[in-house]
Amino acid sequence: MSKKKDKVQKVEQEHRMKTRMEAIYECVLFVDWHKVRKVMKALNWTWVTTDDEVPSVDELKDTAIVLLEECFDEVDNHNGDMERTITFSRGGIYGKVCVEDGEVVEVGCGFILESHSVEMSA
């Protein structure tokens, strides 16, 4: 591979990473983490990793960022060659990345108080 082609690929990769980080931070920015913490505190919803205390707002945000990064890692592990929604969750916090035609079309995060799903067989 030529040096010029390597450089172009590196720039494309850096742009993609910047775009991902911008999407991650935008998602985290628009969730009302103070409200999430207030609900968790009212329910005495603690995490073992926070010494059985209700996590701080910063800990909630950091968890959302890590979960979204894990979603993007999963996309990378499949070279973007998939059609699905990848969701990781921990302690009520979730991160999701939706992929269509090999492109990320949606990135989201938030807090789930309760949920249910049923697996369907083909």
BADO-58951 format. One record per atom (N, C-alpha, C): residue in one letter; chain; atom name; x, y, z. Coordinates in steps of 0.02 Angstrom, whole numbers. Example, Ala and Ser with C-alpha at 12.3 -4.5 7.8 and 13.67 -1.06 7.14 Angstrom:
REM residues 2
{aa = a	ch = A	at = N	east = 660	north = -284	up = 390} $
{aa = a	ch = A	at = CA	east = 615	north = -225	up = 390} $
{aa = a	ch = A	at = C	east = 660	north = -165	up = 390} $
{aa = s	ch = A	at = N	east = 642	north = -112	up = 354} $
{aa = s	ch = A	at = CA	east = 684	north = -53	up = 357} $
{aa = s	ch = A	at = C	east = 645	north = 2	up = 394} $
This chain:
REM residues 122
{aa = m	ch = A	at = N	east = 42	north = -59	up = 0} $
{aa = m	ch = A	at = CA	east = 0	north = 0	up = 0} $
{aa = m	ch = A	at = C	east = 45	north = 62	up = 0} $
{aa = s	ch = A	at = N	east = 25	north = 111	up = -38} $
{aa = s	ch = A	at = CA	east = 65	north = 172	up = -43} $
{aa = s	ch = A	at = C	east = 59	north = 214	up = 19} $
{aa = k	ch = A	at = N	east = 108	north = 258	up = 29} $
{aa = k	ch = A	at = CA	east = 107	north = 302	up = 87} $
{aa = k	ch = A	at = C	east = 47	north = 349	up = 84} $
{aa = k	ch = A	at = N	east = 31	north = 372	up = 23} $
{aa = k	ch = A	at = CA	east = -26	north = 418	up = 16} $
{aa = k	ch = A	at = C	east = -91	north = 383	up = 35} $
{aa = k	ch = A	at = N	east = -99	north = 321	up = 13} $
{aa = k	ch = A	at = CA	east = -160	north = 284	up = 30} $
{aa = k	ch = A	at = C	east = -163	north = 270	up = 105} $
{aa = d	ch = A	at = N	east = -106	north = 255	up = 136} $
{aa = d	ch = A	at = CA	east = -103	north = 244	up = 208} $
{aa = d	ch = A	at = C	east = -125	north = 308	up = 245} $
{aa = k	ch = A	at = N	east = -101	north = 364	up = 221} $
{aa = k	ch = A	at = CA	east = -116	north = 428	up = 253} $
{aa = k	ch = A	at = C	east = -191	north = 443	up = 247} $
{aa = v	ch = A	at = N	east = -220	north = 430	up = 188} $
{aa = v	ch = A	at = CA	east = -292	north = 441	up = 177} $
{aa = v	ch = A	at = C	east = -332	north = 397	up = 224} $
{aa = q	ch = A	at = N	east = -313	north = 334	up = 231} $
{aa = q	ch = A	at = CA	east = -349	north = 288	up = 275} $
{aa = q	ch = A	at = C	east = -343	north = 311	up = 348} $
{aa = k	ch = A	at = N	east = -285	north = 336	up = 367} $
{aa = k	ch = A	at = CA	east = -275	north = 360	up = 436} $
{aa = k	ch = A	at = C	east = -320	north = 420	up = 449} $
{aa = v	ch = A	at = N	east = -324	north = 466	up = 402} $
{aa = v	ch = A	at = CA	east = -366	north = 525	up = 410} $
{aa = v	ch = A	at = C	east = -440	north = 505	up = 414} $
{aa = e	ch = A	at = N	east = -460	north = 457	up = 371} $
{aa = e	ch = A	at = CA	east = -529	north = 433	up = 373} $
{aa = e	ch = A	at = C	east = -545	north = 401	up = 440} $
{aa = q	ch = A	at = N	east = -498	north = 361	up = 466} $
{aa = q	ch = A	at = CA	east = -508	north = 328	up = 530} $
{aa = q	ch = A	at = C	east = -513	north = 380	up = 586} $
{aa = e	ch = A	at = N	east = -470	north = 431	up = 586} $
{aa = e	ch = A	at = CA	east = -472	north = 483	up = 637} $
{aa = e	ch = A	at = C	east = -538	north = 521	up = 634} $
{aa = h	ch = A	at = N	east = -562	north = 535	up = 573} $
{aa = h	ch = A	at = CA	east = -626	north = 571	up = 565} $
{aa = h	ch = A	at = C	east = -683	north = 528	up = 593} $
{aa = r	ch = A	at = N	east = -682	north = 463	up = 577} $
{aa = r	ch = A	at = CA	east = -733	north = 418	up = 601} $
{aa = r	ch = A	at = C	east = -733	north = 415	up = 677} $
{aa = m	ch = A	at = N	east = -673	north = 412	up = 708} $
{aa = m	ch = A	at = CA	east = -668	north = 410	up = 780} $
{aa = m	ch = A	at = C	east = -693	north = 476	up = 811} $
{aa = k	ch = A	at = N	east = -676	north = 532	up = 779} $
{aa = k	ch = A	at = CA	east = -699	north = 596	up = 804} $
{aa = k	ch = A	at = C	east = -775	north = 599	up = 801} $
{aa = t	ch = A	at = N	east = -804	north = 575	up = 746} $
{aa = t	ch = A	at = CA	east = -876	north = 574	up = 738} $
{aa = t	ch = A	at = C	east = -908	north = 530	up = 791} $
{aa = r	ch = A	at = N	east = -878	north = 473	up = 805} $
{aa = r	ch = A	at = CA	east = -904	north = 428	up = 856} $
{aa = r	ch = A	at = C	east = -902	north = 462	up = 924} $
{aa = m	ch = A	at = N	east = -847	north = 493	up = 941} $
{aa = m	ch = A	at = CA	east = -841	north = 526	up = 1006} $
{aa = m	ch = A	at = C	east = -891	north = 583	up = 1011} $
{aa = e	ch = A	at = N	east = -901	north = 620	up = 956} $
{aa = e	ch = A	at = CA	east = -950	north = 674	up = 957} $
{aa = e	ch = A	at = C	east = -1020	north = 646	up = 970} $
{aa = a	ch = A	at = N	east = -1036	north = 590	up = 938} $
{aa = a	ch = A	at = CA	east = -1102	north = 559	up = 947} $
{aa = a	ch = A	at = C	east = -1110	north = 535	up = 1019} $
{aa = i	ch = A	at = N	east = -1058	north = 504	up = 1045} $
{aa = i	ch = A	at = CA	east = -1060	north = 479	up = 1114} $
{aa = i	ch = A	at = C	east = -1071	north = 537	up = 1163} $
{aa = y	ch = A	at = N	east = -1032	north = 589	up = 1156} $
{aa = y	ch = A	at = CA	east = -1038	north = 646	up = 1202} $
{aa = y	ch = A	at = C	east = -1104	north = 682	up = 1194} $
{aa = e	ch = A	at = N	east = -1131	north = 685	up = 1133} $
{aa = e	ch = A	at = CA	east = -1196	north = 717	up = 1123} $
{aa = e	ch = A	at = C	east = -1250	north = 677	up = 1159} $
{aa = c	ch = A	at = N	east = -1247	north = 611	up = 1152} $
{aa = c	ch = A	at = CA	east = -1297	north = 568	up = 1187} $
{aa = c	ch = A	at = C	east = -1293	north = 579	up = 1262} $
{aa = v	ch = A	at = N	east = -1234	north = 577	up = 1289} $
{aa = v	ch = A	at = CA	east = -1224	north = 585	up = 1361} $
{aa = v	ch = A	at = C	east = -1246	north = 654	up = 1384} $
{aa = l	ch = A	at = N	east = -1233	north = 705	up = 1344} $
{aa = l	ch = A	at = CA	east = -1250	north = 773	up = 1361} $
{aa = l	ch = A	at = C	east = -1326	north = 784	up = 1369} $
{aa = f	ch = A	at = N	east = -1365	north = 751	up = 1328} $
{aa = f	ch = A	at = CA	east = -1437	north = 765	up = 1328} $
{aa = f	ch = A	at = C	east = -1479	north = 720	up = 1373} $
{aa = v	ch = A	at = N	east = -1447	north = 677	up = 1412} $
{aa = v	ch = A	at = CA	east = -1484	north = 638	up = 1462} $
{aa = v	ch = A	at = C	east = -1482	north = 677	up = 1527} $
{aa = d	ch = A	at = N	east = -1537	north = 681	up = 1561} $
{aa = d	ch = A	at = CA	east = -1540	north = 717	up = 1625} $
{aa = d	ch = A	at = C	east = -1516	north = 670	up = 1680} $
{aa = w	ch = A	at = N	east = -1450	north = 667	up = 1689} $
{aa = w	ch = A	at = CA	east = -1419	north = 621	up = 1737} $
{aa = w	ch = A	at = C	east = -1435	north = 639	up = 1808} $
{aa = h	ch = A	at = N	east = -1450	north = 702	up = 1821} $
{aa = h	ch = A	at = CA	east = -1471	north = 722	up = 1889} $
{aa = h	ch = A	at = C	east = -1538	north = 690	up = 1905} $
{aa = k	ch = A	at = N	east = -1584	north = 689	up = 1856} $
{aa = k	ch = A	at = CA	east = -1649	north = 657	up = 1866} $
{aa = k	ch = A	at = C	east = -1640	north = 581	up = 1875} $
{aa = v	ch = A	at = N	east = -1596	north = 551	up = 1835} $
{aa = v	ch = A	at = CA	east = -1582	north = 479	up = 1842} $
{aa = v	ch = A	at = C	east = -1557	north = 464	up = 1912} $
{aa = r	ch = A	at = N	east = -1510	north = 504	up = 1936} $
{aa = r	ch = A	at = CA	east = -1482	north = 493	up = 2003} $
{aa = r	ch = A	at = C	east = -1536	north = 502	up = 2056} $
{aa = k	ch = A	at = N	east = -1579	north = 551	up = 2047} $
{aa = k	ch = A	at = CA	east = -1633	north = 564	up = 2094} $
{aa = k	ch = A	at = C	east = -1679	north = 503	up = 2099} $
{aa = v	ch = A	at = N	east = -1696	north = 473	up = 2043} $
{aa = v	ch = A	at = CA	east = -1738	north = 413	up = 2042} $
{aa = v	ch = A	at = C	east = -1701	north = 355	up = 2076} $
{aa = m	ch = A	at = N	east = -1637	north = 347	up = 2059} $
{aa = m	ch = A	at = CA	east = -1598	north = 293	up = 2090} $
{aa = m	ch = A	at = C	east = -1594	north = 302	up = 2165} $
{aa = k	ch = A	at = N	east = -1586	north = 364	up = 2187} $
{aa = k	ch = A	at = CA	east = -1581	north = 379	up = 2259} $
{aa = k	ch = A	at = C	east = -1648	north = 363	up = 2293} $
{aa = a	ch = A	at = N	east = -1704	north = 381	up = 2261} $
{aa = a	ch = A	at = CA	east = -1770	north = 368	up = 2290} $
{aa = a	ch = A	at = C	east = -1782	north = 292	up = 2296} $
{aa = l	ch = A	at = N	east = -1755	north = 254	up = 2249} $
{aa = l	ch = A	at = CA	east = -1763	north = 181	up = 2250} $
{aa = l	ch = A	at = C	east = -1707	north = 146	up = 2288} $
{aa = n	ch = A	at = N	east = -1660	north = 184	up = 2313} $
{aa = n	ch = A	at = CA	east = -1600	north = 157	up = 2346} $
{aa = n	ch = A	at = C	east = -1565	north = 107	up = 2300} $
{aa = w	ch = A	at = N	east = -1560	north = 127	up = 2236} $
{aa = w	ch = A	at = CA	east = -1529	north = 85	up = 2184} $
{aa = w	ch = A	at = C	east = -1454	north = 98	up = 2186} $
{aa = t	ch = A	at = N	east = -1418	north = 51	up = 2214} $
{aa = t	ch = A	at = CA	east = -1346	north = 59	up = 2223} $
{aa = t	ch = A	at = C	east = -1309	north = 12	up = 2177} $
{aa = w	ch = A	at = N	east = -1245	north = 26	up = 2169} $
{aa = w	ch = A	at = CA	east = -1200	north = -17	up = 2130} $
{aa = w	ch = A	at = C	east = -1147	north = -44	up = 2177} $
{aa = v	ch = A	at = N	east = -1130	north = -107	up = 2167} $
{aa = v	ch = A	at = CA	east = -1076	north = -137	up = 2206} $
{aa = v	ch = A	at = C	east = -1011	north = -99	up = 2194} $
{aa = t	ch = A	at = N	east = -1001	north = -77	up = 2133} $
{aa = t	ch = A	at = CA	east = -939	north = -42	up = 2115} $
{aa = t	ch = A	at = C	east = -933	north = 27	up = 2147} $
{aa = t	ch = A	at = N	east = -988	north = 51	up = 2176} $
{aa = t	ch = A	at = CA	east = -985	north = 116	up = 2210} $
{aa = t	ch = A	at = C	east = -995	north = 106	up = 2285} $
{aa = d	ch = A	at = N	east = -968	north = 50	up = 2310} $
{aa = d	ch = A	at = CA	east = -972	north = 33	up = 2381} $
{aa = d	ch = A	at = C	east = -1044	north = 36	up = 2408} $
{aa = d	ch = A	at = N	east = -1089	north = 8	up = 2368} $
{aa = d	ch = A	at = CA	east = -1160	north = 5	up = 2386} $
{aa = d	ch = A	at = C	east = -1190	north = 74	up = 2399} $
{aa = e	ch = A	at = N	east = -1164	north = 124	up = 2363} $
{aa = e	ch = A	at = CA	east = -1192	north = 192	up = 2365} $
{aa = e	ch = A	at = C	east = -1225	north = 205	up = 2298} $
{aa = v	ch = A	at = N	east = -1272	north = 252	up = 2296} $
{aa = v	ch = A	at = CA	east = -1300	north = 275	up = 2233} $
{aa = v	ch = A	at = C	east = -1244	north = 309	up = 2194} $
{aa = p	ch = A	at = N	east = -1234	north = 289	up = 2131} $
{aa = p	ch = A	at = CA	east = -1179	north = 319	up = 2093} $
{aa = p	ch = A	at = C	east = -1188	north = 394	up = 2083} $
{aa = s	ch = A	at = N	east = -1133	north = 429	up = 2077} $
{aa = s	ch = A	at = CA	east = -1135	north = 501	up = 2064} $
{aa = s	ch = A	at = C	east = -1155	north = 513	up = 1991} $
{aa = v	ch = A	at = N	east = -1171	north = 575	up = 1976} $
{aa = v	ch = A	at = CA	east = -1188	north = 594	up = 1907} $
{aa = v	ch = A	at = C	east = -1129	north = 579	up = 1861} $
{aa = d	ch = A	at = N	east = -1068	north = 594	up = 1883} $
{aa = d	ch = A	at = CA	east = -1009	north = 580	up = 1842} $
{aa = d	ch = A	at = C	east = -1001	north = 505	up = 1830} $
{aa = e	ch = A	at = N	east = -1014	north = 465	up = 1880} $
{aa = e	ch = A	at = CA	east = -1009	north = 392	up = 1872} $
{aa = e	ch = A	at = C	east = -1062	north = 366	up = 1823} $
{aa = l	ch = A	at = N	east = -1121	north = 395	up = 1824} $
{aa = l	ch = A	at = CA	east = -1174	north = 377	up = 1777} $
{aa = l	ch = A	at = C	east = -1153	north = 394	up = 1706} $
{aa = k	ch = A	at = N	east = -1127	north = 455	up = 1697} $
{aa = k	ch = A	at = CA	east = -1104	north = 476	up = 1630} $
{aa = k	ch = A	at = C	east = -1047	north = 433	up = 1606} $
{aa = d	ch = A	at = N	east = -998	north = 421	up = 1650} $
{aa = d	ch = A	at = CA	east = -940	north = 379	up = 1630} $
{aa = d	ch = A	at = C	east = -962	north = 309	up = 1609} $
{aa = t	ch = A	at = N	east = -1012	north = 282	up = 1644} $
{aa = t	ch = A	at = CA	east = -1037	north = 215	up = 1627} $
{aa = t	ch = A	at = C	east = -1069	north = 216	up = 1558} $
{aa = a	ch = A	at = N	east = -1108	north = 268	up = 1544} $
{aa = a	ch = A	at = CA	east = -1140	north = 274	up = 1478} $
{aa = a	ch = A	at = C	east = -1087	north = 278	up = 1423} $
{aa = i	ch = A	at = N	east = -1035	north = 316	up = 1435} $
{aa = i	ch = A	at = CA	east = -981	north = 323	up = 1385} $
{aa = i	ch = A	at = C	east = -948	north = 256	up = 1373} $
{aa = v	ch = A	at = N	east = -932	north = 219	up = 1426} $
{aa = v	ch = A	at = CA	east = -900	north = 154	up = 1419} $
{aa = v	ch = A	at = C	east = -945	north = 106	up = 1381} $
{aa = l	ch = A	at = N	east = -1009	north = 105	up = 1396} $
{aa = l	ch = A	at = CA	east = -1056	north = 61	up = 1362} $
{aa = l	ch = A	at = C	east = -1061	north = 77	up = 1287} $
{aa = l	ch = A	at = N	east = -1063	north = 141	up = 1271} $
{aa = l	ch = A	at = CA	east = -1065	north = 160	up = 1200} $
{aa = l	ch = A	at = C	east = -1000	north = 142	up = 1164} $
{aa = e	ch = A	at = N	east = -944	north = 150	up = 1198} $
{aa = e	ch = A	at = CA	east = -880	north = 129	up = 1168} $
{aa = e	ch = A	at = C	east = -880	north = 54	up = 1156} $
{aa = e	ch = A	at = N	east = -908	north = 15	up = 1202} $
{aa = e	ch = A	at = CA	east = -913	north = -58	up = 1193} $
{aa = e	ch = A	at = C	east = -957	north = -75	up = 1133} $
{aa = c	ch = A	at = N	east = -1011	north = -38	up = 1124} $
{aa = c	ch = A	at = CA	east = -1054	north = -48	up = 1065} $
{aa = c	ch = A	at = C	east = -1015	north = -37	up = 1001} $
{aa = f	ch = A	at = N	east = -978	north = 19	up = 998} $
{aa = f	ch = A	at = CA	east = -938	north = 34	up = 938} $
{aa = f	ch = A	at = C	east = -883	north = -18	up = 928} $
{aa = d	ch = A	at = N	east = -854	north = -44	up = 982} $
{aa = d	ch = A	at = CA	east = -804	north = -97	up = 976} $
{aa = d	ch = A	at = C	east = -835	north = -158	up = 943} $
{aa = e	ch = A	at = N	east = -896	north = -174	up = 962} $
{aa = e	ch = A	at = CA	east = -931	north = -231	up = 932} $
{aa = e	ch = A	at = C	east = -943	north = -220	up = 857} $
{aa = v	ch = A	at = N	east = -961	north = -159	up = 839} $
{aa = v	ch = A	at = CA	east = -969	north = -143	up = 768} $
{aa = v	ch = A	at = C	east = -903	north = -154	up = 732} $
{aa = d	ch = A	at = N	east = -848	north = -129	up = 762} $
{aa = d	ch = A	at = CA	east = -782	north = -137	up = 732} $
{aa = d	ch = A	at = C	east = -762	north = -211	up = 725} $
{aa = n	ch = A	at = N	east = -780	north = -251	up = 775} $
{aa = n	ch = A	at = CA	east = -764	north = -323	up = 773} $
{aa = n	ch = A	at = C	east = -797	north = -358	up = 714} $
{aa = h	ch = A	at = N	east = -851	north = -330	up = 690} $
{aa = h	ch = A	at = CA	east = -886	north = -359	up = 632} $
{aa = h	ch = A	at = C	east = -873	north = -319	up = 569} $
{aa = n	ch = A	at = N	east = -824	north = -274	up = 571} $
{aa = n	ch = A	at = CA	east = -806	north = -230	up = 515} $
{aa = n	ch = A	at = C	east = -867	north = -192	up = 488} $
{aa = g	ch = A	at = N	east = -914	north = -178	up = 532} $
{aa = g	ch = A	at = CA	east = -974	north = -141	up = 512} $
{aa = g	ch = A	at = C	east = -1020	north = -182	up = 468} $
{aa = d	ch = A	at = N	east = -1004	north = -246	up = 457} $
{aa = d	ch = A	at = CA	east = -1042	north = -289	up = 411} $
{aa = d	ch = A	at = C	east = -1099	north = -322	up = 449} $
{aa = m	ch = A	at = N	east = -1149	north = -283	up = 465} $
{aa = m	ch = A	at = CA	east = -1206	north = -310	up = 502} $
{aa = m	ch = A	at = C	east = -1266	north = -264	up = 495} $
{aa = e	ch = A	at = N	east = -1323	north = -291	up = 512} $
{aa = e	ch = A	at = CA	east = -1386	north = -254	up = 513} $
{aa = e	ch = A	at = C	east = -1418	north = -269	up = 580} $
{aa = r	ch = A	at = N	east = -1406	north = -227	up = 629} $
{aa = r	ch = A	at = CA	east = -1435	north = -241	up = 694} $
{aa = r	ch = A	at = C	east = -1424	north = -184	up = 742} $
{aa = t	ch = A	at = N	east = -1454	north = -192	up = 800} $
{aa = t	ch = A	at = CA	east = -1444	north = -145	up = 855} $
{aa = t	ch = A	at = C	east = -1402	north = -180	up = 908} $
{aa = i	ch = A	at = N	east = -1348	north = -148	up = 927} $
{aa = i	ch = A	at = CA	east = -1304	north = -175	up = 979} $
{aa = i	ch = A	at = C	east = -1319	north = -135	up = 1042} $
{aa = t	ch = A	at = N	east = -1334	north = -171	up = 1096} $
{aa = t	ch = A	at = CA	east = -1349	north = -137	up = 1159} $
{aa = t	ch = A	at = C	east = -1310	north = -170	up = 1215} $
{aa = f	ch = A	at = N	east = -1278	north = -129	up = 1256} $
{aa = f	ch = A	at = CA	east = -1245	north = -152	up = 1317} $
{aa = f	ch = A	at = C	east = -1277	north = -113	up = 1374} $
{aa = s	ch = A	at = N	east = -1286	north = -147	up = 1431} $
{aa = s	ch = A	at = CA	east = -1315	north = -112	up = 1488} $
{aa = s	ch = A	at = C	east = -1281	north = -136	up = 1552} $
{aa = r	ch = A	at = N	east = -1284	north = -93	up = 1601} $
{aa = r	ch = A	at = CA	east = -1253	north = -107	up = 1666} $
{aa = r	ch = A	at = C	east = -1284	north = -61	up = 1718} $
{aa = g	ch = A	at = N	east = -1311	north = -90	up = 1771} $
{aa = g	ch = A	at = CA	east = -1337	north = -50	up = 1826} $
{aa = g	ch = A	at = C	east = -1394	north = -4	up = 1808} $
{aa = g	ch = A	at = N	east = -1433	north = -22	up = 1756} $
{aa = g	ch = A	at = CA	east = -1488	north = 20	up = 1734} $
{aa = g	ch = A	at = C	east = -1471	north = 67	up = 1678} $
{aa = i	ch = A	at = N	east = -1407	north = 77	up = 1666} $
{aa = i	ch = A	at = CA	east = -1384	north = 122	up = 1612} $
{aa = i	ch = A	at = C	east = -1374	north = 79	up = 1549} $
{aa = y	ch = A	at = N	east = -1393	north = 106	up = 1491} $
{aa = y	ch = A	at = CA	east = -1383	north = 70	up = 1429} $
{aa = y	ch = A	at = C	east = -1350	north = 115	up = 1377} $
{aa = g	ch = A	at = N	east = -1317	north = 82	up = 1330} $
{aa = g	ch = A	at = CA	east = -1290	north = 115	up = 1271} $
{aa = g	ch = A	at = C	east = -1310	north = 73	up = 1212} $
{aa = k	ch = A	at = N	east = -1329	north = 104	up = 1156} $
{aa = k	ch = A	at = CA	east = -1347	north = 66	up = 1097} $
{aa = k	ch = A	at = C	east = -1322	north = 100	up = 1034} $
{aa = v	ch = A	at = N	east = -1306	north = 58	up = 985} $
{aa = v	ch = A	at = CA	east = -1285	north = 81	up = 919} $
{aa = v	ch = A	at = C	east = -1324	north = 40	up = 868} $
{aa = c	ch = A	at = N	east = -1360	north = 74	up = 823} $
{aa = c	ch = A	at = CA	east = -1399	north = 40	up = 771} $
{aa = c	ch = A	at = C	east = -1361	north = 45	up = 705} $
{aa = v	ch = A	at = N	east = -1356	north = -13	up = 671} $
{aa = v	ch = A	at = CA	east = -1319	north = -17	up = 608} $
{aa = v	ch = A	at = C	east = -1367	north = -40	up = 553} $
{aa = e	ch = A	at = N	east = -1366	north = -4	up = 498} $
{aa = e	ch = A	at = CA	east = -1405	north = -23	up = 438} $
{aa = e	ch = A	at = C	east = -1360	north = -15	up = 378} $
{aa = d	ch = A	at = N	east = -1361	north = -64	up = 334} $
{aa = d	ch = A	at = CA	east = -1319	north = -63	up = 273} $
{aa = d	ch = A	at = C	east = -1246	north = -49	up = 290} $
{aa = g	ch = A	at = N	east = -1223	north = -76	up = 347} $
{aa = g	ch = A	at = CA	east = -1153	north = -68	up = 367} $
{aa = g	ch = A	at = C	east = -1135	north = 1	up = 394} $
{aa = e	ch = A	at = N	east = -1185	north = 45	up = 402} $
{aa = e	ch = A	at = CA	east = -1172	north = 112	up = 428} $
{aa = e	ch = A	at = C	east = -1208	north = 122	up = 494} $
{aa = v	ch = A	at = N	east = -1176	north = 157	up = 540} $
{aa = v	ch = A	at = CA	east = -1208	north = 174	up = 603} $
{aa = v	ch = A	at = C	east = -1260	north = 228	up = 588} $
{aa = v	ch = A	at = N	east = -1323	north = 214	up = 606} $
{aa = v	ch = A	at = CA	east = -1377	north = 262	up = 592} $
{aa = v	ch = A	at = C	east = -1406	north = 293	up = 656} $
{aa = e	ch = A	at = N	east = -1392	north = 263	up = 713} $
{aa = e	ch = A	at = CA	east = -1418	north = 291	up = 775} $
{aa = e	ch = A	at = C	east = -1373	north = 271	up = 833} $
{aa = v	ch = A	at = N	east = -1363	north = 318	up = 879} $
{aa = v	ch = A	at = CA	east = -1325	north = 306	up = 940} $
{aa = v	ch = A	at = C	east = -1368	north = 332	up = 997} $
{aa = g	ch = A	at = N	east = -1375	north = 293	up = 1051} $
{aa = g	ch = A	at = CA	east = -1416	north = 315	up = 1106} $
{aa = g	ch = A	at = C	east = -1392	north = 289	up = 1173} $
{aa = c	ch = A	at = N	east = -1414	north = 321	up = 1225} $
{aa = c	ch = A	at = CA	east = -1399	north = 298	up = 1293} $
{aa = c	ch = A	at = C	east = -1452	north = 325	up = 1340} $
{aa = g	ch = A	at = N	east = -1456	north = 296	up = 1399} $
{aa = g	ch = A	at = CA	east = -1506	north = 318	up = 1447} $
{aa = g	ch = A	at = C	east = -1509	north = 272	up = 1507} $
{aa = f	ch = A	at = N	east = -1567	north = 275	up = 1539} $
{aa = f	ch = A	at = CA	east = -1578	north = 237	up = 1601} $
{aa = f	ch = A	at = C	east = -1642	north = 198	up = 1592} $
{aa = i	ch = A	at = N	east = -1639	north = 133	up = 1607} $
{aa = i	ch = A	at = CA	east = -1698	north = 90	up = 1602} $
{aa = i	ch = A	at = C	east = -1717	north = 68	up = 1672} $
{aa = l	ch = A	at = N	east = -1777	north = 85	up = 1691} $
{aa = l	ch = A	at = CA	east = -1801	north = 65	up = 1757} $
{aa = l	ch = A	at = C	east = -1827	north = -6	up = 1755} $
{aa = e	ch = A	at = N	east = -1862	north = -23	up = 1701} $
{aa = e	ch = A	at = CA	east = -1889	north = -90	up = 1695} $
{aa = e	ch = A	at = C	east = -1896	north = -106	up = 1621} $
{aa = s	ch = A	at = N	east = -1885	north = -168	up = 1602} $
{aa = s	ch = A	at = CA	east = -1894	north = -188	up = 1533} $
{aa = s	ch = A	at = C	east = -1907	north = -263	up = 1529} $
{aa = h	ch = A	at = N	east = -1930	north = -284	up = 1471} $
{aa = h	ch = A	at = CA	east = -1943	north = -355	up = 1460} $
{aa = h	ch = A	at = C	east = -1936	north = -368	up = 1385} $
{aa = s	ch = A	at = N	east = -1910	north = -425	up = 1368} $
{aa = s	ch = A	at = CA	east = -1907	north = -443	up = 1298} $
{aa = s	ch = A	at = C	east = -1919	north = -518	up = 1292} $
{aa = v	ch = A	at = N	east = -1941	north = -539	up = 1234} $
{aa = v	ch = A	at = CA	east = -1954	north = -609	up = 1219} $
{aa = v	ch = A	at = C	east = -1914	north = -628	up = 1158} $
{aa = e	ch = A	at = N	east = -1875	north = -682	up = 1163} $
{aa = e	ch = A	at = CA	east = -1835	north = -704	up = 1106} $
{aa = e	ch = A	at = C	east = -1880	north = -744	up = 1059} $
{aa = m	ch = A	at = N	east = -1876	north = -730	up = 995} $
{aa = m	ch = A	at = CA	east = -1916	north = -765	up = 945} $
{aa = m	ch = A	at = C	east = -1870	north = -810	up = 905} $
{aa = s	ch = A	at = N	east = -1891	north = -871	up = 895} $
{aa = s	ch = A	at = CA	east = -1851	north = -917	up = 854} $
{aa = s	ch = A	at = C	east = -1876	north = -915	up = 782} $
{aa = a	ch = A	at = N	east = -1830	north = -929	up = 736} $
{aa = a	ch = A	at = CA	east = -1848	north = -926	up = 665} $
{aa = a	ch = A	at = C	east = -1884	north = -988	up = 642} $
